[in-house]
């Protein structure tokens, strides 16, 4: 069985390293592909540009999406994911430091499966990533 891939859409290098470290520390050893802006996320998901070599087997089981991204914001990325037949059922978890209620509301309106605020505390962040991994990669049944 192929290891499930996680697509991490995050522009902050510290948050990227912290997220990867949290997955490894919690023995969640899935492949994590990282893209650093909204346009790159869509290229990856729709297999365009430098990602045109990807196949259905490379498709992510889970997208962890930050909201504050360069080029194209996370909410716009989410909207395009949900509008496309190929990606409309892909689990998307918004993982952000935004505390704006409008972001929370809009995230769910646009079809986010979950909205998680990044805890500032390292140990709380580690626990949040552990719970995300266990739920979305082990317990959750993904669409075919």
N, C-alpha and C positions, 0 to 999 in steps of 0.2 A: 504494500500500500504506500502510495506517494505521500510524503510529508506535506501537510497543508500550508500554503503560502499566505503570509500576511503582507498586505501593502500598507506601509506607514507613509502617510502624506504629511510631512512636517518640514518646516524650513529652519527651525532652530537646532543647531548642531548639538547643543547641550541636551535638549529634550530627546533628540534622536538617540544619543548615546545612553541616556538614562533609561529610555524605554527598552532598548535592546538589552541593556544590563539587567533590567528588572525581569524580562522574559527569561534570560539565561539563569539568573539566580533562582528563579522559581521552576527551573527545569522544563520550561516550555521552549522546546528546541526547534520549533518551526522555522522555515526559511522566512526571513524578513527582507522584503524589497523596500527600498526607501526612495521616494521622489520628493523634491523640495519645493515644488510650486504647483498650482492648480492646473496649468496647461500640461505639465509633464505627467500629472496624475491621469488626465484624460488620454494622453498619448499612450500611456501604459495600459489603461483599461480597454482602450479601443484599438490597440495594437497598431499604432501609427508611428511614423518617424523612426527613431532609434529603437523602438519596441516592436517593430513590424515582424520581427522573428519569433515573437512569442506565440505559443499555441494554446489551445483550450486547456491542455494539461498544466500550463504555467499560470492559469488564471487564479487570482487570490480567493481564498476561502473567506477572508475578512478584510475590510478596509478600515483602518484607523485614520480618521480625517481631522486635521486641525482646521480651524476656521480662518485664522488670520494668516493668509498665504500671499506670496507675491504673484503677480500676473493675473491670477483668477482666484477669487476667494473660495473658501470651503463650501459655503452655501450654494454658490454657482456650480461648483463641481458636483455637489450632491444632487442638484436639480438635473444636471445633464446625465448623471448616473441613472436616476429614476426614469428619465424620459426615453432611454434607450432600451429596447427589448432585450438585448444581450445582457445588460447589467442591472436591469430593473429590480431583480430579486437578490442581488448581492448584499450580504449584511454590511452595513456601514455604521460604525460607531464613531460619533464625534468625540474626539479626545482633545479638549481645549482648556486654556486658562481663562477664557472669557466668562465673566460673571453677569453678562448682560442678559436680562430676561428675554429680550427680543431675539437674541441668538438662539436661546433654548427653544422658544416658541417656533421660530422659523425653521429650526432644524427638524423638529418633529413634523411640522406642516409639509416640509419637503420630502419626508420619508425616511429620516434617520431611524435606525433600529434602537439606538441608545444614545444617550448624551452623558458624558462623564467629564466632570471638571477635574483638571489635573491638580492633585493636592500639592501644596508647596512643600510639605514635610516629606523627606525622602522615604521613610518607612511607610507612610500612608500611600505614597505613590507606588511603592513596591507591592503593597497589598492590593491596590486597585488594579494594577497590571496583572497580578496573579489571578484575581477574580475574573477579569476580562478574558484572559486566556483559557481558564478552566471552563467558563460558560460557553464562549463562542467557538472554541476549538474542540472541546470534549463533549459537553452536554448537549449543545444545540444541534439540531438536525437541519442541515442546509438544504435549500431547494435543489432539485436535480439539474 
